[in-house]
Amino acid sequence: MITLPIEDIRRRHLDTNYRERGVNWFEQGATRFFRSRYPMWGFKAGPLVFFLTSEQFDPGYPRCYNIRVMDWQTGRINTLGEFQQWASRHKAWHHMMKIIQRYERYTTYA
């Protein structure tokens, strides 16, 4: 597992997915609309990059957390599990680290 700054993840996403499909997952309008927050770091395991995000639809609603995975080759980003599945960053982080550990244990990648 390699630790990557979120800016490296964002740059890779734009260099691959945005050029190919015209989709910018980190677009400022969407970030503002969902009140998204991004971590400073993500974790690369083989061809996948894992990171957390949080969203809050309105100030009166609780902030919920998501585990995201990006394919390093294509730059495509998906949510693991249900959208806003985690009520706390700690629980989302713990679950993400378990996923990464299992992935590394049972996957062989070059």
N, C-alpha and C positions, 0 to 999 in steps of 0.2 A: 504494500500500500504506500502510495506517495501522496504527500500533502501538497495541494495546489492553492494558490491565492484565487479568490473568486474572480479577479480581473483576468487571470489566465483562462479560466473556464468561459467567461463571457467572450473573450477574444476568440477562443477556439470555436465557440458556437457561431459567432458572426462570420468567421472565416470559412466555415463549412456550410452550416444549415441556411444561413441568411443568403449566401451567394447562390445556393442551389434552389431554395424554395421561396426566398423573399420573406421569411418569417424571422422576426427578432423577438425571442422569448423574453428578453430583458428590456423591451421597449418602455420608455418612460411613461407613456399614457396608461399602459396596462399596470405598470408598477404603482402609479398614483391611484388608479381606480380600485385596485385590490388592497391598497395600503401595504404592499409587499415589502418585506425585509429579507435581506440576503446575508449569509454568514461571511466572514472574512476568508474562510477556507473551505475547500472540498477535498475529497479523497479519491484518488485514482487507483483502481484495482484492475489491472489488465486494460481492456478497452472501455471500461465503464468509469464514470466519475459520479460519485455520490455527494449530495449536499442537502442541507435543510433550507426551507423557506418558511416564512410565516405570512399570513394574510389576515386582514381584519376588514370586513365589509363596511361597517359603520363604527364610529367611536364608542357607541353603547354596547357593541357586541364583543365577545372575547376574541383575543388573538389566538389562532389555531395554527398548527405546524404540519408541514408536509415533508416527506422524504422524496427527493428528486434524484433521477438518474439520467445522465447524459452519455450517449454513445460518442466516444472520442473521435471515431472515424467520420460519422455523419453529422455530429453536432445536435442531433435531435434529443429533446428533453422530454421525459415522461414522469408522471407521479407514480410512486410505488404505493400500493394500497389505495385507500379511499382518500378523496380530496378533503383536506382539513381533518384528518383522522386523529391527530394527536393534540390533546389539550395543553400539553406542556412541552417546552423545548427539551427538558431533561428526558422525558419518555421517548420523544422522537429520536433524540441523539442515541439513547441506549439501544433502541430498536435498529437504527441505521447501522450502528457499529456491529451488532449481531449479524445483520445481513451481510455486511462486508466480510466479516470473519468466516461465515459459512461459504460465501462466494469464493474466497481465497482457498478455503480448505478443499472444496469439491470441484474446483475449476483449474484446468491447466491452460495457461496462456503464454504466448511467446513475448 
